[in-house]
Amino acid sequence: MKQVIEAVYSPCHGEVEEVYVKLGAHVYEWETLFAIKTVEQIEEVSIGVSGKILKLTIQKGDIVKPDMILAELEDDFVISGSD
């Protein structure tokens, strides 16, 4: 099977408030991966893909901007979402 790497992007400007995942961890579709504190609120970051975290490019306290890559994960092609 072909390996597919998916990037997780920041949706906003802000400071990384929390990193909920570790390198090598398995994550599920729509699981909260990061929390980013903006001027108005805390923005939770998730992705509609499950798989293994291959790379973390940020840590708690880092300043991020829109479309900045926060992490990369290897898609496991398991559909685990529900209605």
Secondary structure, DSSP 8 states (H G I E B T S, - for coil): ----EEEEE--SSEEEEEE---TT-EE-TT---EEEE-SS-EEEE--S--EEEEEE---TT-EE-TT-EEEEEEE--------
